[in-house]
Every structure is written in C-alpha cells, then in structure tokens.
C-alpha cells in the first residue's frame, strides 16, 4: 500500500501529463499517428516529446495526435503551431530529433531547419 503522500505525487504527475495533452498553449505539437506513422515510429516520437517537455519543465505546450497528412514516405511527421509564426513541419522524426526539437524549437524558439520539409 502506498502512503497518501506517494499517491498525491502520482496524482500530480498524471494530471501534469493529461494537461500536456489537453490544455491550450503557446505551442501545439501535433504528431501524425495514422497507420503509416505508427509503423514508422510515431508513437515513440510522441512519448519522447511528452517526456522531454516534462523534463524541461515547459508549460503552455500542448501535445496532440492527428491522422494522415498525405505522404507516407516522410513519416513520422510532426507539425508545430504557434499563433505568431507559420506552421513548421518536421519529417522523418526519431526520438533523438524530438529531443533536439524540444531543446531548440520549444525552449530557444529556433527552428531546426535540417529536420523540416523542403
């Protein structure tokens, strides 16, 4: 049996992860989770974004999943939206690329051009 303090800590962690998926934020990270994306590793990319955002202590960032974006050859695909900026589309995503995007794009507000489409 866990103590009340341990249960409250678990509850706070769960609510924090739920908020990353539901709250409105300055940034929205959208991971394509269609069949092709999942086969290419999109699930792990999404989980890596969630973990890295939490580890960095970032707030006002929402992480969501979407369906097919139309080009299976560039999966996994991640789109990042910000109200004051054009949409950025990252392609051929990996866990390591996700970590770098969190650090560069979401923390330092610098697009990682090497991972974008075009």
C-alpha positions in Angstrom: 0.0 0.0 0.0 1.3 3.4 -0.9 1.2 6.3 1.5 -1.1 9.3 1.0 2.0 11.4 0.1 3.0 8.9 -2.6 -0.5 8.7 -4.0 -0.7 12.5 -4.2 2.6 12.7 -6.0 1.4 10.1 -8.5 -1.9 12.1 -9.0 0.0 15.3 -9.7 2.2 13.6 -12.3 -0.8 12.1 -14.0 -2.6 15.4 -14.1 0.5 17.1 -15.5 0.7 14.6 -18.4 -3.0 15.0 -19.0 -2.6 18.8 -19.2 0.1 18.4 -21.8 -2.4 16.6 -24.0 -5.5 18.9 -23.3 -4.6 22.4 -22.4 -4.3 25.3 -24.8 -0.7 26.6 -25.0 1.7 28.9 -26.8 2.8 25.9 -28.9 0.9 22.9 -30.2 3.0 19.9 -31.2 0.9 17.6 -33.5 2.2 14.1 -34.2 0.7 12.2 -37.2 -0.5 8.9 -35.7 -2.0 7.2 -38.7 -1.1 3.6 -39.7 2.0 4.7 -41.6 3.1 7.0 -38.9 2.7 4.4 -36.2 4.6 1.8 -38.3 7.4 4.3 -38.8 7.7 5.0 -35.0 5.3 7.9 -34.3 4.1 6.5 -31.0 7.6 6.6 -29.5 8.2 10.1 -31.0 5.0 11.3 -29.3 6.1 9.8 -26.0 9.5 11.3 -26.3 8.0 14.8 -26.8 5.9 14.3 -23.7 8.8 13.1 -21.6 11.2 15.8 -22.8 8.7 18.6 -22.3 8.1 17.4 -18.8 11.8 17.0 -18.0 12.5 20.5 -19.3 9.6 21.9 -17.1 8.0 23.5 -20.0 4.4 24.9 -19.7 1.9 26.2 -22.2 2.7 23.5 -24.7 0.0 21.1 -25.9 0.9 17.8 -27.5 -1.8 16.2 -29.6 -2.1 13.5 -32.2 -3.6 13.7 -35.7 -4.3 11.5 -38.6 -2.8 11.1 -42.0 -1.1 14.1 -43.6 -0.9 12.5 -47.0 2.7 11.5 -47.6 3.7 8.2 -46.1 7.3 8.4 -47.4 8.1 11.2 -44.9 6.7 9.6 -41.7 6.8 10.1 -38.8 5.7 13.7 -39.2 5.4 16.4 -36.5 3.8 19.8 -37.0 4.4 22.6 -34.6 2.0 25.5 -34.4 2.4 28.9 -32.8 -0.1 31.8 -33.1 2.5 34.3 -34.2 4.5 32.0 -36.6 3.9 29.9 -39.7 3.4 26.1 -39.1 6.6 24.1 -39.1 6.6 20.6 -40.4 9.3 18.2 -39.2 9.7 14.9 -41.1 11.4 11.5 -40.7 11.2 12.1 -36.9 13.1 10.0 -34.4 13.3 10.1 -30.6 16.7 12.0 -30.8 15.3 14.5 -33.3 12.3 15.0 -30.9 14.6 15.8 -28.0 16.6 18.2 -30.1 13.4 20.0 -31.3 12.2 20.4 -27.8 15.5 22.0 -26.8 16.0 24.2 -29.9 12.5 25.0 -31.1 10.3 24.9 -28.0 12.9 26.2 -25.5 15.1 28.5 -27.6 12.5 29.3 -30.3 14.8 28.3 -33.2 13.5 26.1 -35.9 15.7 23.1 -36.6 15.9 23.6 -40.4 17.7 20.3 -41.0 14.6 18.3 -39.9 12.0 20.3 -41.8 10.3 19.6 -45.1 11.6 21.4 -48.1 
